[in-house]
Amino acid sequence: MTSMLIGLGNPQRGDDAVGLAVARRVAALELPDVDVVEVDDPISLIDTWCDADPVVVVDAMSSRQPPGTVRAIDVTDQSLPDDGRSAGGSHALGLATAVELSRALGRLPARLVVVGVEVHGVSTGSELSAPVRAALDSAVSAARRGLEGGGA
Amino acid sequence: MTHKLTTGDHILAADPLARVEGEGAMRVVVTDGQVEHVELNIFEPPRFFEAFLRGRAWTEPPDITARICGICPVAYQMSSCLAIEEACGVSVPEHIRLMRRLLYCGEWIESHALHIYLLHAPDFLGYDGAVEMAADHRELVERGLAIKKAGNALMTLVGGRAVHPVNVRVGGFYRMPTRHELLGLRPQLERARDAAVATVSWVAGFDFPDFEQPQEYVSLRSPWGYPLEGGSVVSSTGRSFEVADFSSVVVEQHVARSNALHAHLDGRTTYVVGPLARYALNHDRLSPLALDAARAAGLGAECRNPFRSIVVRAVELVYALDEALRIIDGWRDNGPASVLVPPAAGIGHGATEAPRGLLYHRYELAADGTILDAVIVPPTSQNLASMEEDLRRFVATRLDLSHDELTLRCEQAVRNYDPCISCATHFLDLTVERS
């Protein structure tokens, strides 16, 4: 089965776009058998990821860590830590809900890893912040480890 | 979170509100058995879109404003296109209007299916949310997601993407889908329409609190059917005015506790936009299938119980699918994908019916097309005052409910509006960025 890298985020909300930036870097690597997609509505992930394995989702994260901190979480068998809001965005239903709804509907990929990058700012119209830009290489590496079946 | 004060008075609070787009909180204070104070707090960071638009080119608002809301980008694109085309003295030909209407149907399908199945139904069935509901009612959630997916497919074909369409431009589209491509969607849309009819009878069977709202209803009314992509403004008290007069009738006021502006008619009358208003003022424009579904669900000429908005939303879901199929069946491949919209100095207004209600845009352009001023009045900010009024009246007659029950009902009273808090948030200081 094809593996999939999903970048999640809003390109006009500063560091919320980090998932998209990582997805573009991975796409440029032209890895064999890896689909790279960009998504900005988390609930559509349920249909996007159900036929791929493994799947890595890269998203902005807000968890009181230093900006640029990269964290990989394997959510195949555990829930994503979530305080009720989707990281960095203002979506109706966030990534954590998409993961759990997929699990309840039996549509979760056999292996699903979330790579989070801690944000510095998500104000409208801003660019990626310096600490998040500096973390892109490490986020790409974490995503590749996830795609190769390890790293979380 | 709820608190009980040692004095025996109650403060009901839900902080933050779950299952509304963006972030918000509400506060209801009851003293001596009377509702003393009701407020909806908006603490989504202020959005700078209106200021952000100043100095940009006249061609940019459809792409920029689409990012205001992840749920209703088409509404922002359509209202901005209408306003800019009016400022430039251009009106688009009939086939472009129809394709816009088709795209808008896709957004209604996506948005209404999401709200009915994943955000609102859990309230009526006693679940905390969609995930908990899915554990017991997997087939129902699958049905809702399948309807939403049909909307996604329509948005992807016409808009170029399922979310934040990239195919829309001032003057029309970058590329028109072909009749052949559109017909390819037919089977999926037909299945979704059947599922939508089933949705109406499902939600019509829910238990609804006995509650009616007296507020004035406001929506667009158009010669092209149930209102979506344009029209003029009408109300349940007989008001009727052109979109160009919107900002002289609707007065927005800043409320200190909130980043959002509250809108009133003539600066004092609270009003409601959205499915209940559209239905009351346009049910004669529904298709026969949608009208039959409404009658079978027990809806009369108007519905004033906001808790039953889920039924009206389901009727609109039937209509959007029916209308999409009608447009596809009549589609002929001819005419350009867009018309030229040369810049001109002037002011233009545009209003369309977003899933949550009337969305108004106004732009002032310089002769070279530079945007000098932009005003966006989203449906949720128009409904904020009514949400507070509903809460005040609803709580006043239900003080006998348990604390948890009353809190849940209040949250539900807010979710009736499918509020999009992030859209509703304005930044008041509009002059700071002016250069």
Chai-1 contact restraints between the chains, C-beta under 6 A:
chainA,res_idxA,chainB,res_idxB,connection_type,confidence,min_distance_angstrom,max_distance_angstrom,comment,restraint_id
A,Q12,B,R67,contact,1.0,0.0,6.0,A-B,restraint_1
A,D40,B,V163,contact,1.0,0.0,6.0,A-B,restraint_2
A,D41,B,G70,contact,1.0,0.0,6.0,A-B,restraint_3
A,D41,B,V163,contact,1.0,0.0,6.0,A-B,restraint_4
A,S44,B,A162,contact,1.0,0.0,6.0,A-B,restraint_5
A,S90,B,G22,contact,1.0,0.0,6.0,A-B,restraint_6
A,S90,B,S422,contact,1.0,0.0,6.0,A-B,restraint_7
A,H91,B,G70,contact,1.0,0.0,6.0,A-B,restraint_8
A,A92,B,E21,contact,1.0,0.0,6.0,A-B,restraint_9
A,A92,B,I71,contact,1.0,0.0,6.0,A-B,restraint_10
A,E100,B,V131,contact,1.0,0.0,6.0,A-B,restraint_11
A,L101,B,A130,contact,1.0,0.0,6.0,A-B,restraint_12
A,L101,B,V131,contact,1.0,0.0,6.0,A-B,restraint_13
A,L101,B,A134,contact,1.0,0.0,6.0,A-B,restraint_14
A,A104,B,V131,contact,1.0,0.0,6.0,A-B,restraint_15
A,A104,B,A134,contact,1.0,0.0,6.0,A-B,restraint_16
A,A104,B,A135,contact,1.0,0.0,6.0,A-B,restraint_17
A,L105,B,A134,contact,1.0,0.0,6.0,A-B,restraint_18
A,T124,B,R47,contact,1.0,0.0,6.0,A-B,restraint_19
A,T124,B,F48,contact,1.0,0.0,6.0,A-B,restraint_20
A,G125,B,F52,contact,1.0,0.0,6.0,A-B,restraint_21
